[in-house]
C-alpha cells in the first residue's frame, strides 16, 4: 500500500491519500456524521428549554450537502469500524498510508518485541491477544512491520518469554510468501502504468469525469492546480464556513481531486468579514490570509 500510494503521488494524484488518510477520514466523519447528530440534539434540547422560557441555545441549521458525500463518509466509517471490530488494527497497519510508513520504519527500530524460543511454551495467548495480528506463537515470530509495541502480548505471557529489548542481529524471518510477491508485482505494474499515463495522456486522463466548467477554489488556494495537488479532502474548511459557500465536491475536479471542496455560490455567499477557511487548512492547499488580504482576493 505504501508503494501504491507513492506511485499515485508520482503520477500527480492525491486520489488514494484523499480516501485513506486517517486525518482526512476523521475530518469527514466529524463534519458529515458527528456534527449533524450534534445539531439534531441541540435543536431538540432547544425546544425543550424554550417550553420553560429558557433561551440558552440557538437553533442550528443543518448544512445542505450532496448525498454522495454523506454516503461516502458513512461507508468509510462503516468500513473502518468493521475492520477494527473484526480484525483489530487491520486498517491502521495495512491500508492507512501513515501506518504503512510507520511500519516500514519499525523494521529498523533499535528496540523490538521479541519471543525467546527457549522459554516460550507455545500456549498462543499472545497471538490471541495481539490486535495487530503480527505474532505467530508456534514459530516464535513477530512481524515487525505490523507490530506497534502496545505490549499487550507482554502482559499475557505466563513465562515472560516476550521482551521489549534491543534487536538481535539475526531475527527469524518467515518463509517467502509467493502470494505476497505476486501481489507486489501486480501492484507495481499497475502503478507504473499510472505513472506512464501521467505524461503522454495527462490532458486526457487528468480531468476524467470533471465538470465542463472549471470549479472555483477557496480564497488563498492560488488556483485549481495548486489546490488539487495539495488538498487532502479533510473538509475542515467546509466545517468552519458558516455561510455554507464552501461545499465538499465529489467529482468536480475529476478523480484526481475526489472529495475536495469547491466554492458553490448557489448554496451561499463568501462572507466579506470572514477568513476562517484560510486559517483552518492543515495541508497548505489554502494558504493563510489576513482579513484585509482575503477581502481583496
C-alpha positions as CSV (number, residue, x, y, z in Angstrom):
1,X,0.0,0.0,0.0
2,X,2.9,2.3,0.7
3,X,4.3,1.7,-2.8
4,X,0.9,2.2,-4.4
5,X,0.4,5.5,-2.6
6,X,3.9,6.7,-3.6
7,X,3.1,5.7,-7.3
8,X,-0.1,7.7,-7.1
9,X,1.7,10.7,-5.8
10,X,4.4,10.3,-8.5
11,X,1.5,10.4,-11.1
12,X,0.4,13.7,-9.6
13,X,-2.7,12.3,-7.9
14,X,-3.9,12.6,-4.3
15,X,-6.7,10.1,-5.0
16,X,-5.5,7.4,-2.7
17,X,-4.4,9.8,0.0
18,X,-7.8,11.6,0.0
19,X,-9.6,8.3,0.5
20,X,-7.3,6.6,3.1
21,X,-5.5,9.3,5.0
22,X,-6.7,9.0,8.7
23,X,-6.7,12.7,9.4
24,X,-8.9,13.4,6.4
25,X,-11.1,10.5,7.2
26,X,-11.7,11.8,10.7
27,X,-12.4,15.3,9.4
28,X,-15.1,13.9,7.1
29,X,-16.5,11.7,9.9
30,X,-16.7,14.7,12.3
31,X,-18.1,17.1,9.7
32,X,-20.7,15.0,7.9
33,X,-21.6,12.3,10.5
34,X,-21.0,13.6,14.1
35,X,-21.9,17.3,13.6
36,X,-25.4,16.6,12.2
37,X,-26.0,14.4,15.3
38,X,-24.9,17.3,17.5
39,X,-27.2,19.7,15.5
40,X,-30.1,17.3,15.9
41,X,-29.8,17.0,19.7
42,X,-29.1,20.7,20.1
43,X,-32.4,21.6,18.3
44,X,-34.3,19.1,20.4
45,X,-32.9,20.5,23.7
46,X,-33.6,24.0,22.4
47,X,-37.3,23.2,22.0
48,X,-37.5,21.6,25.5
49,X,-35.8,24.6,27.1
50,X,-38.0,27.1,25.3
51,X,-41.0,25.4,26.7
52,X,-39.8,26.6,30.1
53,X,-38.9,30.1,28.8
54,X,-35.2,29.3,28.8
55,X,-33.2,30.6,25.9
56,X,-29.7,29.4,26.4
57,X,-29.3,27.8,23.0
58,X,-29.6,29.0,19.4
59,X,-31.1,26.9,16.6
60,X,-28.6,25.3,14.3
61,X,-29.3,24.8,10.6
62,X,-28.4,21.5,9.0
63,X,-25.9,22.0,6.2
64,X,-27.2,21.1,2.8
65,X,-24.6,18.7,1.3
66,X,-25.0,16.4,-1.7
67,X,-26.0,12.9,-0.8
68,X,-22.9,11.2,-2.3
69,X,-20.7,13.0,0.2
70,X,-22.8,11.7,3.2
71,X,-22.9,8.2,1.6
72,X,-19.1,8.2,1.1
73,X,-18.5,9.3,4.7
74,X,-20.9,6.7,6.1
75,X,-19.4,3.9,4.0
76,X,-15.9,4.9,5.1
77,X,-16.9,5.0,8.7
78,X,-18.6,1.6,8.5
79,X,-15.6,0.0,6.7
80,X,-13.1,1.3,9.3
81,X,-15.4,0.3,12.2
82,X,-15.9,-3.3,10.9
83,X,-12.2,-3.7,10.2
84,X,-11.4,-2.6,13.7
85,X,-14.1,-4.7,15.3
86,X,-13.3,-7.9,13.4
87,X,-9.6,-7.6,12.7
88,X,-8.1,-5.1,15.2
89,X,-5.6,-2.8,13.6
90,X,-6.1,-4.1,10.0
91,X,-6.8,-0.6,8.6
92,X,-4.0,1.1,10.6
93,X,-1.4,-1.5,9.6
94,X,-2.4,-2.4,6.1
95,X,-4.4,0.3,4.4
96,X,-3.5,3.6,6.1
97,X,-0.7,5.4,4.3
98,X,0.6,6.8,7.6
99,X,0.6,3.3,9.1
100,X,2.5,1.8,6.2
101,X,5.2,4.5,6.6
102,X,5.5,3.8,10.3
103,X,5.5,0.0,9.6
104,X,8.4,0.5,7.1
105,X,10.3,2.5,9.8
106,X,9.7,-0.1,12.5
107,X,11.7,-2.7,10.6
108,X,14.8,-0.7,11.5
109,X,13.9,0.2,15.1
110,X,16.6,-0.2,17.7
111,X,14.2,-1.9,20.2
112,X,11.6,-4.5,19.2
113,X,9.2,-7.1,20.7
114,X,11.0,-10.5,20.7
115,X,10.0,-14.0,21.6
116,X,12.5,-16.2,23.4
117,X,12.2,-19.7,21.9
118,X,13.7,-21.4,24.9
119,X,11.2,-20.1,27.5
120,X,8.1,-19.9,25.2
121,X,5.7,-22.8,25.8
122,X,3.7,-22.1,22.6
123,X,0.4,-21.5,24.5
124,X,-0.8,-19.0,22.0
125,X,-2.1,-16.4,24.5
126,X,0.0,-13.7,22.9
127,X,-1.2,-14.4,19.4
128,X,-4.9,-14.3,20.5
129,X,-4.4,-11.0,22.4
130,X,-2.4,-9.3,19.6
131,X,-4.7,-6.8,17.9
132,X,-2.2,-6.2,15.1
133,X,-2.1,-9.9,14.2
134,X,1.7,-9.7,14.0
135,X,2.5,-12.7,16.2
136,X,3.0,-16.4,15.3
137,X,3.5,-18.2,18.6
138,X,4.3,-21.6,17.1
139,X,7.2,-20.2,15.1
140,X,8.2,-17.6,17.7
141,X,7.9,-14.9,15.0
142,X,7.0,-11.2,15.3
143,X,6.2,-9.3,12.1
144,X,7.9,-6.1,12.9
145,X,6.1,-4.3,10.0
146,X,2.8,-4.7,11.8
147,X,3.9,-4.5,15.5
148,X,3.0,-1.2,17.2
149,X,4.7,-2.1,20.5
150,X,1.4,-1.9,22.5
151,X,2.9,-4.5,25.0
152,X,-0.4,-6.4,25.2
153,X,1.4,-9.7,24.4
154,X,4.0,-9.0,27.2
155,X,1.3,-8.7,29.8
156,X,-0.4,-12.1,29.0
157,X,2.7,-14.2,28.6
158,X,2.8,-16.7,31.5
159,X,6.5,-17.5,31.2
160,X,7.8,-13.9,30.5
161,X,9.2,-15.2,27.1
162,X,8.2,-11.9,25.4
163,X,10.5,-9.0,25.9
164,X,11.0,-5.5,24.5
165,X,14.7,-5.2,24.0
166,X,17.5,-4.2,21.7
167,X,17.1,-6.1,18.4
168,X,19.4,-9.0,17.9
169,X,21.5,-9.2,14.8
170,X,19.7,-12.3,13.5
171,X,16.0,-12.3,13.7
172,X,14.0,-15.2,12.4
173,X,12.0,-14.3,9.3
174,X,9.1,-16.2,7.8
175,X,9.4,-18.2,4.6
176,X,9.0,-16.3,1.3
177,X,5.3,-15.9,0.5
178,X,4.6,-16.3,-3.2
179,X,1.1,-14.7,-2.9
180,X,2.6,-11.5,-1.4
181,X,5.3,-11.4,-4.1
182,X,2.7,-11.8,-6.8
183,X,0.5,-9.1,-5.3
184,X,3.5,-6.8,-5.1
185,X,4.4,-7.3,-8.8
186,X,0.8,-6.7,-9.9
187,X,0.7,-3.5,-7.8
188,X,3.9,-2.2,-9.2
189,X,2.8,-3.0,-12.7
190,X,-0.5,-1.2,-12.3
191,X,1.2,1.8,-10.6
192,X,3.8,2.0,-13.4
193,X,1.1,2.2,-16.0
194,X,-0.5,5.0,-14.0
195,X,2.8,6.9,-13.8
196,X,3.3,6.5,-17.6
197,X,-0.2,7.6,-18.3
198,X,0.6,10.8,-16.4
199,X,2.8,12.2,-19.1
200,X,1.6,11.4,-22.6
201,X,-2.0,11.4,-21.7
202,X,-2.1,14.0,-19.0
203,X,-4.5,16.3,-20.7
204,X,-6.9,13.5,-21.5
205,X,-6.8,11.5,-18.2
206,X,-6.3,14.1,-15.5
207,X,-9.7,15.8,-15.8
208,X,-11.5,12.5,-16.0
209,X,-15.2,12.9,-15.2
210,X,-14.6,16.5,-14.2
211,X,-17.3,19.0,-14.9
212,X,-17.1,21.2,-18.0
213,X,-17.0,24.5,-16.1
214,X,-13.8,25.0,-14.1
215,X,-14.6,24.8,-10.4
216,X,-13.9,27.9,-8.2
217,X,-11.4,27.2,-5.4
218,X,-11.4,28.9,-1.9
219,X,-9.5,32.2,-1.3
220,X,-5.9,31.6,-0.6
221,X,-5.8,28.4,-2.8
222,X,-3.8,30.0,-5.6
223,X,-6.0,28.4,-8.2
224,X,-7.1,24.9,-9.2
225,X,-3.7,23.4,-9.9
226,X,-2.2,24.3,-6.5
227,X,-5.4,23.4,-4.7
228,X,-5.9,19.9,-6.3
229,X,-2.3,19.0,-5.7
230,X,-2.4,19.9,-2.0
231,X,-5.9,19.3,-0.7
232,X,-6.4,16.0,1.2
233,X,-10.2,16.4,1.4
234,X,-10.4,16.7,5.2
235,X,-13.3,19.2,4.9
236,X,-12.1,21.3,7.9
237,X,-12.6,24.4,5.7
238,X,-16.2,23.2,5.0
239,X,-16.8,22.8,8.7
240,X,-15.8,26.4,9.6
241,X,-17.5,28.1,6.7
242,X,-20.7,29.5,8.4
243,X,-22.1,30.9,5.1
244,X,-22.0,27.5,3.5
245,X,-20.5,28.7,0.3
246,X,-17.7,26.0,0.7
247,X,-19.2,22.7,-0.3
248,X,-17.5,19.3,-0.5
249,X,-17.3,18.4,-4.2
250,X,-17.5,14.8,-5.3
251,X,-16.1,14.8,-8.9
252,X,-16.0,18.5,-9.7
253,X,-12.2,18.3,-10.1
254,X,-12.3,14.8,-11.6
255,X,-10.9,11.7,-10.0
256,X,-7.6,13.4,-9.2
257,X,-9.5,15.8,-6.9
258,X,-12.0,13.5,-5.3
259,X,-13.8,15.0,-2.3
260,X,-12.0,18.3,-2.5
261,X,-14.1,21.4,-1.5
262,X,-15.4,23.9,-4.1
263,X,-17.0,27.4,-3.9
264,X,-20.7,26.9,-4.6
265,X,-22.4,30.2,-4.9
266,X,-25.8,28.6,-5.3
267,X,-25.7,27.4,-1.7
268,X,-24.3,30.6,-0.1
269,X,-22.0,33.6,-0.4
270,X,-18.5,34.2,0.7
271,X,-18.7,36.4,3.8
272,X,-16.7,39.6,3.4
273,X,-15.6,39.7,7.0
274,X,-14.5,36.1,7.3
275,X,-11.2,34.3,6.6
276,X,-11.8,31.2,8.7
277,X,-11.1,28.7,5.9
278,X,-7.7,30.2,5.3
279,X,-6.8,29.6,8.9
280,X,-8.2,26.1,9.2
281,X,-6.4,24.3,6.3
282,X,-3.7,21.9,7.7
283,X,-2.2,20.9,4.3
284,X,-1.3,24.2,2.7
285,X,-4.0,23.9,0.0
286,X,-5.5,27.1,1.3
287,X,-2.7,29.4,2.5
288,X,-3.3,31.7,5.5
289,X,-4.6,35.2,4.6
290,X,-5.1,38.2,6.8
291,X,-8.6,39.5,6.6
292,X,-7.6,42.6,4.6
293,X,-5.8,40.3,2.1
294,X,-8.7,37.9,1.8
295,X,-11.1,40.7,1.1
296,X,-9.0,41.7,-1.9
297,X,-8.8,38.1,-3.2
